[in-house]
């Protein structure tokens, strides 16, 4: 296959369109099954977590520092702290852990 960028863009557009079109054409009625509804409710959160977690562990030079920042962020978020407090605390904890390690 040649390096035709327009072909790649066209294939990507068709695949993206089909992924969005197929559920609209197959499911026309309201979903009443509580299991399916609860599953679909959590899909965006799970997708975000699956994409974010590996990036968190690869964001620093040391995996232990990243894990420490992640643990601090999870604990503060669980306690209901603001997003600003969680992010600043996680960054500071990663910085301090990396200072101790190196």
Beta strands, then each sheet from edge to edge (+ up, - down):
end
